[in-house]
């Protein structure tokens, strides 16, 4: 009997030990799990890298105006994946995350104006705060791809919203409505469903404007928007009413400074600036960046480079409604016949602009040569992902203000 009792105690103790070990290990095992995503880095020597992201459908039980660092990091990875293999990388990522009915658009379309953008849709079912099943639509927008999109990037137009970005957002919204209809989601049901919008650079600008449009048709708390390296999008842009849109920006990224604030342009929603710490945090970020790209993150030789560049641009084009902007945009779009007509009609303005352009060029040319690496590091997808991966506390504090 004693032996039987001893055996029982030994068995019980062993079972308890196993149970304790399992309990202790479970969180660690969960932390190691994740979904591998191939992202574009923005670095020509190492154009692709693989990151592992965490995903939790429970994120979407919370109000979209509550910033989540983990959702931001996963969104940045999806934005980076949008650059790869004509949409294949982001399609594979969405599929691995449980999305269905995945479709990509405009990856192989080339047009004269470039007033489109490439993007990918996906659908999955998640629970809302009350535990009810609702549909979640992912909208992942690629940054500048085809060369014609650069002309669209520079087409500010004459309306409040940046014309090139607004036209692309309008085309995207129309296709999103068709996509949801084809999936059997009624207009009434769309008012209850959830949306995740994300993009980098041009894709971020389009996602920002699309989020504004969706807030007008769906509940704000159901529109989750995380944009990265976001240009300014509108002279009407405000934060109030769009607290569900988070624009994560590197203030050393020239792209986030244009169109110029001096022209009246801003972003809708909440701007969250990545840190510019040069100490331990930078070392941690650089370690992540090097793991992704095989090279170090490049800092500016002159910390005032971006400020000097925007000042030079403001000298060249003081306002958006003048002939200088019209000539500049026409030149960059390749419409040399149109440019010739503008010069004929505005000879004196063209002469002054040419003189200013020569002065600005003499200032910017050596700066661009010396700071090329820093400009790339400050804007590229790998840079944003690396900074974001080490800066959660900072961003959370900013978002809660």
C-alpha positions in Angstrom: 0.0 0.0 0.0 2.8 2.4 0.9 4.5 1.6 -2.5 1.3 2.2 -4.3 0.8 5.5 -2.5 4.4 6.5 -3.2 4.0 5.7 -6.8 0.8 7.7 -6.9 2.6 10.7 -5.3 5.5 10.4 -7.7 3.1 10.3 -10.6 1.1 13.3 -9.3 4.3 15.3 -8.8 5.5 14.4 -12.2 2.2 15.5 -13.7 2.3 18.7 -11.8 5.8 19.5 -13.0 4.9 18.8 -16.6 1.8 21.0 -16.2 3.9 23.8 -14.7 6.5 23.5 -17.5 3.8 23.7 -20.1 2.3 26.7 -18.5 5.6 28.5 -18.3 6.5 27.7 -21.8 3.3 28.5 -23.5 3.7 32.3 -23.6 7.3 31.9 -25.0 6.1 29.5 -27.7 3.3 31.9 -28.6 5.8 34.7 -28.9 7.9 32.7 -31.3 5.0 31.9 -33.5 4.1 34.3 -36.3 3.6 34.8 -40.0 6.6 35.2 -42.3 6.1 38.1 -44.7 8.4 39.1 -47.6 8.7 42.9 -47.8 10.4 45.3 -50.2 13.2 47.1 -48.4 13.6 50.1 -50.7 17.4 49.3 -50.8 18.5 48.4 -54.3 21.4 46.1 -53.2 19.0 44.0 -51.0 15.5 44.6 -52.5 13.7 42.0 -50.4 13.8 40.7 -46.8 11.6 38.5 -44.6 10.1 39.6 -41.4 7.9 37.7 -38.9 4.7 39.4 -37.8 2.2 38.7 -35.1 -1.5 38.8 -35.9 -4.5 38.9 -33.6 -8.1 39.2 -34.8 -8.9 40.6 -31.3 -7.4 43.9 -32.4 -10.6 44.6 -34.2 -12.8 44.4 -31.1 -11.4 47.7 -30.0 -12.2 51.2 -31.3 -10.1 52.1 -34.3 -9.1 55.3 -32.6 -7.1 53.3 -30.0 -3.5 53.1 -31.4 -2.0 49.6 -31.4 1.7 49.2 -31.9 1.5 45.6 -32.9 -1.2 46.3 -35.5 1.0 49.2 -36.8 4.0 46.9 -37.2 2.0 44.3 -39.0 0.5 47.0 -41.2 3.9 48.3 -42.1 5.0 44.8 -43.1 1.9 44.4 -45.3 2.7 47.8 -46.9 6.2 46.7 -47.6 4.9 43.4 -49.1 2.8 45.4 -51.5 5.9 46.3 -53.5 6.8 42.8 -54.4 6.2 40.4 -57.4 3.2 42.2 -58.9 1.2 41.8 -55.7 2.1 38.1 -55.1 4.0 38.8 -51.8 1.1 40.7 -50.2 -1.4 38.1 -51.5 0.6 35.3 -49.9 0.8 37.3 -46.6 -2.9 38.0 -46.5 -3.7 34.3 -47.3 -1.4 33.2 -44.4 -3.3 35.6 -42.1 -6.6 34.0 -42.9 -7.9 36.4 -45.6 -9.9 35.1 -48.5 -11.2 36.4 -51.9 -7.8 38.1 -52.3 -7.5 40.3 -55.4 -4.9 42.7 -56.7 -5.4 45.6 -59.1 -3.3 47.9 -61.3 0.0 46.1 -61.0 0.2 45.7 -64.7 -1.6 48.7 -65.9 0.3 51.6 -67.4 -1.4 54.8 -68.5 -0.4 58.2 -69.6 -1.4 60.1 -66.5 -0.5 57.6 -63.8 -3.5 58.7 -61.7 -3.9 55.2 -60.4 -2.2 53.1 -57.7 -1.8 49.4 -57.3 -3.6 47.7 -54.3 -4.8 44.5 -52.9 -8.1 43.5 -51.2 -8.8 40.6 -48.9 -11.7 39.6 -46.7 -12.0 37.6 -43.4 -14.5 37.2 -40.6 -13.7 38.5 -37.2 -15.6 39.2 -34.0 -16.7 42.6 -32.9 -16.7 43.9 -29.3 -20.1 42.2 -28.6 -18.8 38.9 -30.0 -20.8 39.1 -33.2 -19.2 37.9 -36.4 -18.4 40.8 -38.8 -16.4 41.1 -42.1 -13.0 42.7 -42.1 -11.7 44.1 -45.5 -8.0 44.6 -45.8 -6.9 47.3 -48.3 -3.2 47.3 -48.9 -2.0 50.1 -51.1 1.4 50.0 -52.9 3.7 53.1 -53.0 5.0 54.6 -56.3 5.6 51.8 -58.8 5.3 52.8 -62.5 7.3 55.9 -63.5 4.1 57.7 -64.7 2.9 57.7 -61.0 5.6 60.3 -60.3 3.8 62.9 -62.4 0.6 62.1 -60.4 2.6 62.5 -57.2 3.5 66.1 -58.3 0.0 67.0 -59.5 -1.4 69.0 -56.6 -4.1 70.5 -58.8 -6.3 73.4 -57.9 -8.7 71.8 -55.4 -8.3 71.3 -51.7 -7.2 67.6 -52.0 -4.0 66.8 -53.8 -5.3 66.0 -57.3 -3.0 63.0 -58.1 -3.7 61.3 -54.8 -7.4 62.1 -54.9 -7.9 60.6 -58.4 -6.1 57.4 -57.3 -8.2 57.2 -54.1 -11.4 57.7 -56.1 -10.5 54.9 -58.6 -9.6 52.6 -55.7 -12.9 53.3 -53.9 -15.0 52.5 -56.9 -13.2 49.1 -57.3 -13.6 48.5 -53.6 -17.3 48.9 -53.9 -17.4 46.6 -56.8 -15.3 44.0 -55.0 -17.6 44.1 -51.9 -20.7 43.8 -54.1 -19.2 40.8 -55.9 -18.5 39.2 -52.5 -22.1 39.5 -51.6 -21.8 42.3 -49.0 -24.7 44.7 -49.2 -24.5 48.4 -48.7 -26.3 48.1 -45.4 -23.8 45.4 -44.2 -20.9 47.7 -45.2 -21.9 50.1 -42.6 -21.3 47.5 -39.9 -18.1 45.9 -41.3 -14.5 46.8 -40.5 -11.7 48.0 -42.8 -7.9 47.9 -42.4 -6.2 50.5 -44.7 -2.4 50.8 -45.0 0.2 51.9 -47.4 3.7 53.5 -47.7 4.6 56.8 -49.4 2.2 57.4 -52.3 0.2 54.4 -51.1 0.0 56.1 -47.7 -1.4 59.3 -49.2 -4.1 57.4 -51.1 -4.9 55.3 -48.0 -5.2 58.5 -45.9 -7.7 60.0 -48.3 -9.6 56.7 -48.7 -9.9 56.4 -44.9 -11.5 59.9 -44.9 -14.1 58.8 -47.5 -14.9 55.6 -45.6 -15.4 57.4 -42.4 -18.2 59.3 -44.2 -19.9 56.0 -45.1 -19.0 53.6 -42.3 -18.6 54.0 -38.6 -15.3 55.8 -37.7 -14.6 53.2 -34.9 -14.6 50.5 -37.7 -12.0 52.1 -40.0 -8.5 51.2 -39.0 -5.9 53.3 -40.9 -2.2 53.0 -40.5 -0.1 55.0 -43.0 3.7 55.3 -43.3 6.0 57.9 -44.9 2.8 59.8 -45.7 3.0 62.9 -47.9 0.6 65.8 -47.1 -2.7 65.3 -48.9 -5.0 68.3 -48.6 -5.3 72.0 -47.6 -8.5 70.9 -45.7 -6.8 68.2 -43.7 -7.5 68.2 -40.0 -7.0 65.8 -37.0 -10.4 66.3 -35.4 -12.9 63.7 -36.5 -10.2 61.4 -37.9 -8.5 60.2 -34.8 -8.7 56.6 -36.3 -6.1 57.5 -39.0 -2.5 57.2 -37.8 0.2 58.6 -40.0 3.6 57.3 -38.9 6.3 59.6 -40.2 10.1 60.1 -40.0 10.7 63.8 -39.8 14.0 63.2 -41.6 12.0 61.9 -44.5 11.7 64.5 -47.3 8.6 62.8 -48.7 6.6 63.6 -45.5 7.4 67.3 -45.9 5.7 67.7 -49.3 3.5 69.1 -50.5 4.8 71.9 -48.3 3.1 73.0 -45.2 3.8 76.5 -46.4 1.4 75.8 -49.3 -1.2 74.9 -46.7 -1.0 71.1 -47.0 -1.4 68.6 -44.1 -2.5 65.0 -43.4 -5.9 63.9 -42.1 -5.7 62.2 -38.7 -3.0 61.8 -36.1 0.7 62.3 -37.0 3.1 60.1 -35.0 6.7 60.9 -35.4 9.3 58.2 -35.2 12.2 59.0 -32.8 15.4 60.5 -34.0 17.4 59.2 -31.0 21.1 58.9 -31.8 21.9 56.7 -28.8 20.9 53.2 -27.7 17.6 53.3 -29.5 19.4 54.1 -32.8 21.7 51.2 -32.2 18.8 48.8 -31.8 17.1 50.2 -34.9 20.3 49.9 -36.9 20.7 46.3 -35.8 17.2 45.5 -37.3 18.0 47.6 -40.4 21.2 45.8 -41.0 19.5 42.4 -40.5 17.1 43.3 -43.3 19.4 45.0 -45.7 22.9 43.9 -45.0 24.0 47.5 -44.5 24.0 50.3 -41.9 21.3 52.9 -41.7 22.7 56.2 -43.1 22.3 59.4 -41.1 22.6 62.9 -42.5 26.0 64.6 -42.6 24.1 67.8 -42.2 21.0 67.4 -39.9 19.3 70.4 -41.5 19.4 68.8 -45.0 15.6 68.3 -45.3 14.8 71.8 -44.0 17.2 73.3 -46.6 15.6 71.2 -49.4 12.1 72.3 -48.5 13.2 75.9 -48.3 14.8 75.6 -51.7 11.6 74.1 -53.1 9.6 77.0 -51.6 11.9 79.5 -53.3 11.4 77.8 -56.6 7.6 77.4 -56.2 6.3 79.9 -53.6 2.6 78.9 -54.1 0.7 76.1 -55.8 -1.6 78.4 -57.7 1.1 80.2 -59.6 2.6 79.6 -63.1 5.8 78.3 -61.5 4.0 75.2 -60.2 2.2 74.7 -63.5 5.4 74.8 -65.5 7.2 72.6 -63.0 4.5 69.9 -63.1 4.2 70.1 -66.8 8.0 69.6 -67.2 8.0 66.6 -64.9 5.0 65.0 -66.7 7.0 65.1 -69.9 4.5 67.4 -71.7 7.2 69.5 -73.5 4.7 70.9 -76.0 2.6 72.2 -73.1 5.6 73.5 -71.3 6.6 75.4 -74.5 3.2 77.1 -74.6 3.4 78.1 -71.0 6.8 79.6 -71.5 5.6 81.6 -74.5 2.6 82.9 -72.4 4.7 83.6 -69.3 8.1 84.6 -70.6 9.1 86.8 -67.8 7.9 84.3 -65.1 9.8 81.6 -66.9 13.0 83.6 -67.0 12.8 84.3 -63.3 12.0 80.7 -62.5 14.9 79.6 -64.6 17.2 82.0 -62.7 15.9 80.7 -59.4 16.2 77.1 -60.6 19.8 77.6 -61.4 20.5 79.0 -58.0 18.5 76.2 -56.3 20.2 73.6 -58.4 23.7 74.8 -57.4 22.6 74.5 -53.8 20.8 71.2 -54.0 23.1 69.2 -56.4 26.0 68.8 -53.9 23.5 68.2 -51.1 21.8 65.4 -53.0 25.1 63.8 -53.8 26.4 63.9 -50.3 23.1 62.9 -48.6 21.7 60.3 -51.1 22.2 57.4 -48.7 20.5 59.3 -45.8 17.5 60.3 -48.0 17.0 56.7 -49.0 17.4 55.4 -45.4 14.9 58.0 -44.1 12.2 57.0 -46.6 12.6 53.3 -47.4 10.4 50.6 -46.1 13.2 48.8 -44.2 13.9 52.1 -42.4 10.3 52.6 -41.3 9.9 48.9 -40.2 13.2 49.1 -38.3 12.4 52.3 -36.5 8.8 51.2 -35.7 10.0 47.9 -34.3 12.0 49.6 -31.5 9.8 52.7 -30.8 6.5 51.4 -29.4 6.6 53.3 -26.1 7.3 56.6 -27.8 4.5 56.2 -30.4 2.0 55.1 -27.8 2.7 58.2 -25.7 2.2 60.4 -28.7 -1.0 58.7 -29.7 -2.6 59.1 -26.3 -2.2 62.9 -26.2 
